[in-house]
Amino acid sequence: MSESILLILGAGGHGRAVAEAALLSGQWQSVRFLDDRWPELSELCGIAVVGKPDDLAANAGIGRAAIAAVGNNTLREKWSQMIEAADVPLATVVHPRAFVSADAEVGRGVAVMAMAMVGVGAIIGRGAIVNANATVDHDAILGAFAHLGVGVQLAGGVKVGRRAWLQAGCSAGYHVVIEDGALLSPGTVLKS
C-alpha cells in the first residue's frame, strides 16, 4: 500500500496548522506543501515544499488528496476550484482534539482546528474554516468558504453567509444571520 500523502496549498500559519492537524489525525502519513514562495522556500518545519499552488496539476500524482489552507476566503475558493479541476479529491481535515457531532454535516475542503466544537445538526459548508477554540453550536450553518477566527462562538441556529469572515473572539447569539461576505472585527458581539 502506498503512502497516504496530503497536498496542502499554502505554507503560512494556517497551512502549518492544517499540516499539524492532518498528521495528528492519523489519516495522513505525510504532507507536502505547495506555496508561492517556492523554489526559494523548499522546506518548512521538516515538510517539503514541492512547488507553487499553480503547479498543482504537475504535482497531483504525489498526493491522495489536497486542501487549500489559506485564511483569505476568495483565494481559498480559487485554490479549491484548482484542486477539483486537477481531478484531485478535496480533503477535509479535523484536528483530533476538535469535537464534531456525528449529526453535523461537514463539507469537502473544510478545516476544523484544535479545540473547536461543531454541534448536532450544524452544517459546515465547503472550504470553510472553524479555527481553534471556535464553536458552531447546534443547527448553526456556516456558508461555503466562510472563516471563523480563533475563539469565535456561534450560538444555536446562527447562519453565517458564504465567504463571511468573523475575526478572533466574535460571538453571535441565537438565530443571528450574518450576510455573505461580511467582515466582522475582532470581538464583535451580535445579539439575537
N, C-alpha and C positions, 0 to 999 in steps of 0.2 A: 504494500500500500504506500502510495507516495505521500510526501509531507504535506500537511494542511497549512497553506500559506495564505495570509490575508494581505492584499494590497491596500495601502492607506494613502489616499490623496491628501497631502498636506502634512508637513512635519513641524508645524508650530506647536504652541502649547496644547491646543485641543487635540491635534493629531497625536502628540506624545501620550496624552491621557487616554485616548482611544486605543493606542497600541498597548499600553499597560493593561487596560481593561480586557482587551481581546486575549492577551496572553494569560492573564489571571483566570479568565473564564474557563480555560481548558479546551475551548472549542477550536483554537488555532495553535499549531505548534510553533509557528513563527510568523513574522510580519515583514513587509518591505514597504518603504516609503517612496512615493512619487512627489517631488517638491520642486517649485520654481527655482530654488537655489542650486539645483544640480547643474553642472558637474562640480562646481566649487564645493558643495556640500555632498559628500559621498557616503557619510556615516553619521549617525546621531544616536547617542545612548546605546551604542552597540548594535544598532539596526541599520542595515544597508539602505542607502538612497539610490534607487536604480534608474531614475530618470525624472523628467518633469511630468506633471499631470497630462499635458498634451501628448506625451509619449505612451499613454495607456495602451493603445492598440498594440504597439510593439512589445509591450511587457505583459499582455493579457495572459499568455501561457504560463507565466510564473505562478500566479495565484489561483485559488479556487473561487475566490470572490473578492470584492473590493468595496470600500466605503469612502465617501467624501467626508473628510474630517477637518472642516474649517468653520469658524464661527459665523462668517459672512453668509447670510441666508441665500442671497442671489447666487453667489459663487458656488455654494454647496449644491444648489439646484442644478446649475450648469454642469458641475462635475458629476453629479449623479446621473444626469442625462448622457454624459460621455461614457460613463461606465456601462450603462444599458446599451448604448449604441455600439460599443465594442463587444457586445454579447457576453459580458462578464456578469455573473449574478451579483446583485446589490445586497451586501451583508448588513445585518443588524448586530450591534454589539451591546451587550448588557453586562455591566460590571458585576462580579459575583457578590458584591456587598450592596447591591441595589435590590429592591423588592418590586417585582412586577406581578400583579394579581393574575392568576390563571384565567380570569374572566375579562382581562383587559385585551384590547386589540392593539398590536404594535406593528406599524408598517415597515416596509423594507427601507434600509439605509438609515435607520434610527440609531442614535447613541444614547444609552441610559447609563449615567455615570454613578460613581460611588455614593452610597447612602441615599440615593434617590428613591422615591416611592411612587408607584403607579397603581392606583386603586381599582377596585372592582368596577367593571363597566366603563372604564376610561378608554379613550381612543387616542392613540398617538399616530399622527399622520406621517406619511412617507418623508424620510430625510430630516425629521425633527431632532432636536437635541433636548434632553432632560438632564440638565447639568447636576453636579454634585450637590447633594442635600436638598434637591428640589422635590416638591410634592405635587402630583397630579391626582387629586382625590377622586372619589367615586363619581362616575358618569361625566367627568370633565372631558373636553375634547381639545386636543392640540392639533392645529392645522398643519398641512404639509409644509415642511421647511421652516417651521416656527422654531424659536430658540428660547428656552427658559434658562436664564443665568443661574449662577450658584445661589442656593438658598431661596429660590422663588417658591412661593406657596400658593397653590390654586385650590380653593375650596370646591366642594361638590358642584357639579353642573356648570362650571365655568367653560366658556367657549373662547378659545384663542384662535384668531384668524391665521390664514396662510401667510407665511413669512413674517409674522409678528416677532418682535424681539423684546422680551421682558428681561431687563438687566438685573444684576445681582440684588437680592433682597426684596424684590417686588412681591406684593400679595394681592389676591383678588378674592373677595367674598363670594358667597353662594350665588351661582347663576349669572355672574357678571359676563358680559360679552365684550371681547376685545377685537377690534376690526382688523382686517387684512393689512399687513404691512406696518402695523403700529410699532412705534419705538418708545418704550417706557423707560424713563431714567431710573437709576438705582434707588431702591427704597420706596418706589411709588406704591401707594395703597389705593385700591379700587374697592369701593363699598357697594354692596348689593342694594 
